[in-house]
Amino acid sequence: MDLSIISQMLLAIIVITIMISPFFLKGDQAGEHILKLDTELKRALEQKQHMLLNIKDLDFDYDMGKISKEDHERLCEIYKAKSIVILKNIDRLEQKSSTNSA
């Protein structure tokens, strides 16, 4: 199995786990969950910046002739797919955060 497919599946499992975890929380855990939301949001924003840098580096490597067009296109699609998952996670966390603070 291709490494990119495995990494995408792993990322999807992590996102799904994060999304369903609030449904299994008990009373006292709810307050802790709000604090974790902020940490998760910060982590997701860092992941977003990391992916943007990866895409920028990928474009630079292609422009410098370090990688082929095919590799550039393939890796660009992988990074874009991962970025979409990260952005959806950020949106979800921001919605949860605003819901919990209201």
PyMOL commands that set and color helices and strands:
alter all, ss='L'
color gray80, all
select helices_A, chain A and resi 3-24+29-63+69-101
alter helices_A, ss='H'
color red, helices_A
deselect
rebuild
show_as cartoon
